[in-house]
Amino acid sequence: MSGTLYGLGVGPGDPDLLTLKAHRLITRAGTIAYPAPDHGESFARAIVARHIPEGAREIPIVIPMRTERFPAQDVYDAAATEIATALEAGEDVVVLCEGDPFFYGSFMYLHARLAERFVVEIVPGVSSLGAVTAAARLPLIARQDVLTVLPATLPDAVLEERLAGTDAAAIMKIGRHLPRLRALLERLGMAERAVYVSHASLPQQVTCPLAQAPEVAPYFSMIVVPGKDAHV
């Protein structure tokens, strides 16, 4: 019998935000896979490192962290092949995913390759959006507010159209896009109620009004614009 593939959300960074179910599966895991940069340690693994059993087999999914394009599909193809071999041998495989597996989570690419062949269980985790709003101590939406989640990598025209048609927004993957996002939100009259958060739930967390945000943001940062009814 084939093993079960677990797509496991490990939360936004604070190890104490790991769910009880995730903890149970990690401490019993024989094989653990996780995304990892080509330089430095895996953030997903670091969150749960103290819970990984001694002797567990580890499968790093090495994803180059650079601006130029790289063959990402080849990376996930190779990882899926290695994981499939373990599953076919009857091993359960736990795949760690920062935040939640299906909220901009890398696990979805493995799911697309393996879900038709193996039993898959998704273990949700605390998402980055939940961590950011908690860090900001800011209600995001209320009553009939509509929330729009946007990647900062979209063109200005698309961002402006989506933002103009929503009550509240969360803009992710900020990085070098922060200056143009700030200008765009100012143009739309949304900057005054916008909040910038980086490294939510971690010791180096930064939370401030958008006007006070740095010129260049780290990858793990977000801008949230609460709905007008969220404070009423």
Secondary structure, 3 states (H helix, E strand, C coil): CCCEEEEEECECCCHHHCCHHHHHHHHCCCEEEEEECCCCCCHHHHHHHHHCCCCCEEEEEECCCCCCCCCHHHHHHHHHHHHHHHHHCCCCEEEEECECCCCCCCHHHHHHHHCCCCEEEEECCCCHHHHHHHHHCCCCCCCCCCEEEEECCCCHHHHHHHHHCCCEEEEECCHHHHHHHHHHHHHCCCHHHCEEEECCCCCCCEEEEHHHCCCCCCCCEEEEECCCCCCC
